[in-house]
């Protein structure tokens, strides 16, 4: 995985667009969550709505957006960096998945200690979404 090069590129891209740069830890977390979001549905560990909510939660974490709705997340400063990090994670996860057997990849993912954390983050995101949009 080429994470250090990506982090440098993402930080430079943010500087070029006058967006506040997320921390390295925030980008690392987004990349890890992006990997989980890409592979968990393929491994039948989680469904696609869960994966989308994890991606949105990751964008919210990077942008520090106050509300979790899509228009706010997409227009928040740093949203381009978040999208780039998640896109990178998706590409790397699928490449890694293709290089090994599905059984091995899914077993590794099922044992990933970040999966329960991702579940908690998705639950928190959904709670905040319900709180800000009670009719949803």
C-alpha positions as a printed Julia matrix, in Angstrom:
136×3 Matrix{Float64}:
   0.0     0.0    0.0
   1.35    3.42  -0.93
  -0.11    5.38   1.98
   2.82    7.78   2.66
   2.89    8.96  -0.96
  -0.88    9.37  -0.97
  -0.81   11.39   2.23
   1.73   13.77   0.76
  -0.28   14.12  -2.45
  -3.52   14.69  -0.54
  -1.98   17.3    1.72
  -0.49   19.14  -1.27
  -3.8    19.0   -3.11
  -5.51   20.51  -0.08
  -2.98   23.3    0.09
  -3.44   24.04  -3.6
  -7.19   24.41  -3.14
  -6.91   26.46   0.07
  -8.72   23.81   2.07
  -7.71   23.08   5.63
  -5.49   20.04   5.63
  -6.7    17.09   7.65
  -4.23   15.45   9.98
  -2.32   12.37   8.95
  -4.28   10.39  11.54
  -7.58   11.52  10.01
  -6.43   10.49   6.54
  -5.14    7.15   7.82
  -8.48    6.5    9.48
 -10.38    7.46   6.33
  -8.22    5.18   4.2
  -8.72    2.29   6.61
 -12.46    2.89   6.76
 -12.55    3.18   2.97
 -10.96   -0.24   2.73
 -13.55   -1.65   5.12
 -16.36    0.02   3.19
 -15.09   -1.44  -0.09
 -14.53   -5.0    1.06
 -17.14   -5.64   3.77
 -20.01   -5.91   1.25
 -17.9    -8.12  -1.04
 -17.25  -10.45   1.88
 -20.91  -10.36   2.97
 -19.87   -8.95   6.35
 -21.87   -5.74   5.96
 -24.31   -4.37   3.4
 -23.93   -1.52   0.9
 -25.95    1.02   2.97
 -23.54    0.4    5.85
 -20.58    0.97   3.5
 -22.05    4.23   2.17
 -22.73    5.48   5.69
 -19.17    4.64   6.7
 -17.88    6.65   3.75
 -20.12    9.59   4.67
 -19.02    9.38   8.3
 -15.4     9.44   7.17
 -16.04   12.55   5.09
 -17.72   14.16   8.09
 -14.73   13.3   10.28
 -12.22   14.8    7.84
 -14.25   17.92   7.09
 -15.54   18.42  10.64
 -18.95   19.17   9.12
 -21.54   19.88  11.78
 -24.43   18.2    9.99
 -24.28   14.83   8.23
 -26.44   15.58   5.19
 -24.91   15.05   1.73
 -25.02   18.7    0.55
 -23.18   19.84   3.67
 -20.61   17.06   3.41
 -19.98   17.64  -0.29
 -19.48   21.39   0.11
 -17.44   21.29   3.31
 -13.79   22.35   3.12
 -11.69   19.23   2.84
 -14.38   17.16   1.14
 -12.21   16.75  -1.97
  -9.4    15.35   0.16
 -11.8    12.97   1.84
 -13.12   11.79  -1.53
  -9.56   11.28  -2.77
  -8.61    9.27   0.32
 -11.7     7.09   0.03
 -11.16    6.6   -3.7
  -7.56    5.59  -3.09
  -8.66    3.16  -0.39
 -11.25    1.65  -2.72
  -8.72    1.1   -5.5
  -6.09   -0.36  -3.17
  -8.6    -2.62  -1.41
  -9.89   -4.04  -4.67
  -6.35   -4.54  -5.96
  -5.36   -6.36  -2.76
  -8.58   -8.4   -2.9
  -7.77   -9.5   -6.44
  -4.25  -10.58  -5.48
  -5.37  -13.16  -2.93
  -8.16  -15.67  -2.53
 -11.54  -14.28  -1.47
 -11.52  -16.61   1.53
  -8.19  -15.26   2.78
  -9.13  -11.64   2.15
 -12.48  -12.01   3.88
 -11.02  -13.88   6.85
  -8.49  -11.09   7.31
 -11.24   -8.48   7.05
 -13.5   -10.33   9.52
 -10.66  -10.28  12.06
  -9.83   -6.61  11.46
 -10.0    -4.77  14.79
 -11.21   -1.68  12.94
 -14.49   -3.33  11.97
 -16.19   -2.92  15.39
 -14.95    0.69  15.47
 -16.46    1.21  12.02
 -19.74   -0.27  13.28
 -19.76    2.22  16.15
 -18.99    5.1   13.79
 -21.8     4.08  11.42
 -24.22    3.85  14.36
 -23.17    7.31  15.55
 -23.5     8.72  12.03
 -26.99    7.26  11.66
 -27.99    8.63  15.05
 -26.78   12.11  14.12
 -28.56   11.87  10.78
 -31.82   10.92  12.52
 -31.35   13.75  15.03
 -30.85   16.38  12.33
 -33.47   14.97   9.95
 -36.17   13.31  12.09
 -38.43   12.54   9.13
 -35.81   10.34   7.47
